[in-house]
Amino acid sequence: RTPRKQLAMNYRAASSEFSCSVNLTAGEGKDIAVPDVSDLRSPIQKAQKIADEAMDELDKFSRYLGRNADGRGSIEAQALLPARLWGLFPSAELEGLREWARERVAAGGLVPALEVVSRLEGSSPKKLGKRQLTGAADALARIGFGMAPDPRFSLRAPRIDEPVVMFDLGETVEQLETVSPAYRAALFELALATFVAHSDSKIVEAERRALRDKVEAISGIGDPERKRLHANLTWYLEVAPDMSWLRSRLKEVDAEHHLTLRAAVVVIAHADSIIRSEEVACIEKIYKALGIDAGLVYADLHAGDAPDGPVRVRAAEPEAPGERIPAEPQSRGGALNAARIAAIRSDTERVSNVLGEIFAADDDAGDGAPREHALPTALPGLDSKHADLVTLLIQRDHWTLQGFADIAGEQGLLPSGALEAINEWAFQKFEEALLDEYDGYDVSPDIAGALRAEMAKEDS
């Protein structure tokens, strides 16, 4: 509606000696009064909606410039502009980025993470942060290419010396952070499945095929998300998931989803028709993290992917007397070697018994000798070497990879084994990992504080 009130301007001198009114007019003859729209809601609401949409579309560009004051004019800044503005700010570098991305995808897609960020930012950072990787993923998506893993959804971001996977999205995407719940769930299942596939340090073609088939069979996602899952699978196959990545997520899984995850890992163990002891041990770790009895591993592996329930032959209908009931279909579970699984379990128990006797003998022999390191009472469940290592670790908030390797070596421990043992112990005691692996190792401040407090109490 046309506002009744006309826009007017009133002026009053600061000295209050005079004042005047000015009638504002428009048009060629200056004879059209200017309506005052300030009292109208509809025009303001429409203008506000336009402003909000513009701010949303420029949000990523604005945030990038906020983090990088000198980033204006960079390839990443250009890519983060809304596509409709590219024509106003033509960039030969952006076309060069597209060509570079096409070449990398055609070559297989595995590209060093540092190369991707350096290409976009124009310089090589000393370390990679989540913001840099997220910005890189968003910038590439604006020109139709994806990058996996996306730090917003992955279990962890790639380190500076690790690759990422570039792939063709098939379309430009401006809201890469919007994904379906089915995509998130499938991404975690893929991580678990590849963790099992990596357990024997060798992934055979049958396992790769089973993992690819799993992605194709996922329902509730579209083609773009399926492409992203395939790219993440490629990354998981290249960079093996670690139990320390998975454990915290496994703790959050509710009981109704346990069966889905159990099925996912068992299917991969069966993929090559051979159940290896490493795979059994790996699945046991997953079951323990889920809070499930590890003894169910053998039952699940024995059951395999055999159908669980009645098999419908055909709909019931009256038949002539004497018709024979069809024979029950043979379960595909017969392909599994139950004797081999039992043998693996027997071997595991036998080795455990032998080692137990050896260590028991060592303990008996050493009872009379004084111990070099008394086990701190704050660290029950760790031997003296690992306890001493933990005591050193909690003195800092962060350790480099080399720094951790050095202090582990001083205790006569291998870094990878020490990391797993310490985090296993921390999860049992605190339900959280002590060391979080990212550009070295971050030490959990909560656990470190609790341990220091307990040790101080013992000393007093």
SVG drawing of the C-alpha trace seen along z (x, -y; Angstrom):
<svg xmlns="http://www.w3.org/2000/svg" viewBox="-7 -33 74 121">
<polyline fill="none" stroke="black" stroke-width="0.4" points="0.0,0.0 1.1,-3.6 2.1,-5.3 0.0,-8.3 2.9,-10.1 5.3,-12.0 9.0,-12.2 10.0,-15.6 13.2,-17.0 13.3,-19.4 16.3,-21.4 16.9,-23.2 20.0,-25.2 22.1,-24.2 21.7,-27.7 17.9,-27.3 17.8,-30.7 16.0,-29.4 14.6,-26.3 13.2,-25.3 11.4,-22.5 12.3,-21.1 9.8,-19.2 11.6,-16.5 10.4,-15.9 11.4,-13.8 10.9,-13.5 12.1,-15.7 9.9,-18.5 10.6,-18.0 6.8,-17.8 6.5,-14.3 6.4,-13.9 8.6,-11.2 6.6,-8.8 7.9,-7.8 8.2,-4.0 9.7,-3.8 6.3,-3.0 5.6,-0.1 6.6,3.4 6.4,5.2 9.1,3.3 11.5,3.5 10.8,7.3 11.5,7.8 14.7,5.7 15.8,7.6 15.2,11.0 17.3,9.8 20.1,8.7 20.0,12.0 20.3,14.0 23.2,11.9 25.0,12.3 24.5,16.0 25.9,16.4 28.9,14.2 29.4,15.8 32.2,18.1 34.0,15.5 33.7,13.0 35.0,15.5 37.9,16.4 39.0,12.7 38.5,12.4 41.0,15.2 43.3,14.0 43.6,10.3 45.9,10.6 43.7,13.2 41.7,10.8 42.4,11.7 43.6,15.2 42.3,18.2 40.5,19.5 38.8,16.1 37.7,16.1 36.3,19.6 34.4,18.7 32.5,15.9 29.0,16.8 29.1,18.1 26.8,15.3 29.5,12.8 32.4,14.5 31.5,12.7 32.1,9.3 35.5,10.5 37.0,12.6 40.0,14.7 42.4,16.6 43.8,18.3 40.3,19.8 40.3,21.4 43.8,22.7 42.6,24.2 39.9,26.1 42.4,27.5 44.7,28.5 41.9,30.2 40.9,32.1 44.4,33.3 44.7,34.5 41.4,36.4 42.3,38.0 45.6,39.2 43.7,41.1 42.7,38.3 45.3,38.9 47.0,35.5 49.2,34.4 47.0,32.3 49.8,29.7 49.7,29.3 46.0,28.7 46.1,26.0 49.2,24.4 47.6,24.2 44.6,22.4 46.3,20.1 49.3,19.3 51.8,20.3 52.8,23.4 51.7,23.4 53.8,25.0 50.9,27.0 47.3,27.7 44.4,26.7 40.7,27.7 39.8,24.2 42.3,24.4 41.1,27.9 37.4,26.9 38.1,23.8 39.9,25.9 37.0,28.3 34.5,25.4 36.5,23.7 36.9,26.8 33.2,27.6 32.4,24.2 34.1,25.3 32.6,28.8 35.3,30.8 35.2,32.7 37.9,33.3 37.9,36.2 38.0,36.4 36.0,33.3 37.1,32.3 33.4,31.5 32.5,35.2 35.6,37.3 37.0,39.0 40.1,36.9 41.6,34.5 44.5,35.5 48.0,34.6 50.4,32.4 52.3,35.4 49.2,37.3 47.1,37.3 43.6,36.3 41.3,37.6 40.0,35.2 37.1,36.2 34.5,34.8 31.3,33.8 29.4,33.5 28.0,30.2 29.0,27.1 28.0,27.2 27.7,24.1 26.5,25.8 28.9,28.7 28.2,28.9 24.6,30.1 24.5,33.9 21.9,36.5 21.9,38.6 22.3,41.7 25.5,40.2 27.0,39.6 26.1,43.2 27.5,44.8 30.7,42.8 31.3,44.3 30.4,47.8 33.0,47.5 35.6,46.5 34.9,49.5 34.8,51.9 38.2,50.6 39.7,50.8 38.9,54.5 40.1,54.9 43.5,53.3 43.9,55.6 46.1,58.1 48.1,55.3 46.9,56.4 43.7,55.5 42.8,57.9 40.6,57.2 37.7,59.2 37.7,56.8 37.9,53.8 35.0,55.0 32.9,55.7 33.5,52.2 32.6,50.7 29.4,52.8 28.6,51.6 28.6,48.0 26.5,48.8 23.9,50.6 23.4,47.7 19.9,46.3 18.7,42.8 21.5,40.9 21.7,39.3 24.4,39.6 26.5,36.6 26.7,38.2 27.5,41.6 30.4,40.1 31.7,38.5 31.4,41.9 33.4,43.6 36.1,40.9 36.2,41.3 36.5,45.1 39.6,44.4 41.1,42.3 40.4,45.0 42.1,47.6 45.1,45.3 45.2,44.0 44.2,46.8 41.7,45.9 43.1,46.2 41.2,47.6 41.9,44.3 39.8,42.5 37.0,45.0 36.6,45.6 35.0,42.3 32.4,42.7 31.7,46.3 30.9,45.3 28.2,43.0 26.4,45.7 23.1,46.7 22.2,50.3 19.7,50.4 22.5,49.7 24.8,52.4 23.5,55.1 24.1,52.9 27.8,52.3 28.3,55.9 27.0,56.9 29.2,54.4 32.5,55.6 31.6,59.3 30.7,59.0 34.1,57.5 35.9,60.3 34.1,62.8 34.8,60.9 37.9,63.1 36.4,66.3 39.3,66.5 38.9,65.5 42.3,64.5 43.3,64.2 44.1,60.5 40.6,59.8 39.2,61.7 41.3,59.6 40.3,56.4 36.6,57.2 36.9,58.1 38.3,54.6 35.3,53.1 32.8,55.2 34.6,54.2 34.4,50.6 30.6,51.0 30.2,52.7 29.3,56.0 30.6,59.4 33.6,60.2 32.6,63.8 29.9,62.9 32.5,62.4 32.9,66.1 29.2,66.6 28.8,63.8 31.6,65.0 30.3,68.5 26.8,67.3 28.4,65.2 25.8,63.7 23.4,66.6 19.8,65.6 18.5,65.2 14.8,66.2 12.3,68.2 12.8,68.3 9.6,67.9 9.5,70.5 6.1,69.3 2.8,68.1 0.7,70.7 -2.2,72.1 -4.2,75.4 -2.4,78.2 -3.3,81.7 -2.7,84.4 0.7,86.0 2.6,82.8 6.0,82.9 7.3,79.9 10.4,78.4 13.7,79.1 15.0,76.3 17.5,74.2 21.1,74.6 22.6,71.7 25.5,69.9 27.1,70.0 28.5,73.4 31.2,71.7 32.7,70.6 35.2,72.9 33.9,73.3 36.8,75.7 39.3,73.0 37.5,70.4 37.6,72.8 41.3,73.5 42.0,69.8 40.3,69.4 42.1,72.5 45.4,71.2 44.8,67.8 43.9,69.4 46.9,71.8 49.3,69.0 47.8,66.9 48.3,69.8 51.9,70.3 52.7,66.6 50.9,66.5 53.1,69.3 56.3,67.5 55.4,64.3 54.3,66.0 57.7,67.7 59.4,64.3 57.4,62.9 58.3,65.7 62.0,65.4 62.0,61.7 60.1,61.7 63.2,61.4 64.9,58.7 64.1,55.0 62.2,53.3 63.8,50.4 60.5,48.5 57.7,48.7 54.3,48.6 52.6,45.3 49.3,46.1 47.6,43.5 48.3,45.7 47.0,49.2 46.8,51.4 50.1,50.2 53.5,51.7 56.4,49.6 57.6,48.6 54.2,47.4 53.5,45.8 56.8,43.8 55.9,42.8 52.5,41.5 54.1,39.6 56.3,37.8 53.5,37.3 51.2,35.4 53.9,32.7 53.0,31.2 49.8,30.3 51.3,31.5 54.0,33.7 55.5,33.9 55.7,37.3 59.4,37.3 59.2,36.1 56.8,38.9 59.0,41.5 62.0,40.3 60.5,40.6 58.9,43.9 62.3,45.1 63.9,44.0 61.5,46.4 62.3,49.2 58.9,49.0 57.9,48.8 55.8,45.6 52.8,47.4 52.5,50.1 52.9,47.6 50.2,45.3 47.7,48.1 48.5,49.5 48.2,46.1 45.0,45.1 43.5,48.6 44.3,48.0 42.9,44.5 39.6,45.6 39.2,48.2 40.0,45.8 38.6,42.5 36.5,43.5 38.6,41.2 41.9,41.4 44.9,39.7 46.6,38.9 44.7,37.5 46.7,37.9 46.8,34.8 50.1,33.1 51.7,35.0 49.8,35.9 47.5,33.6 47.3,34.7 43.8,34.7 43.9,31.8 41.2,33.5 43.0,36.8 46.4,35.1 44.9,32.9 43.3,35.8 46.5,37.9 48.6,35.0 46.2,34.5 46.3,38.2 50.1,38.2 50.3,35.1 48.0,36.7 50.2,39.8 53.3,37.7 51.8,35.7"/>
</svg>
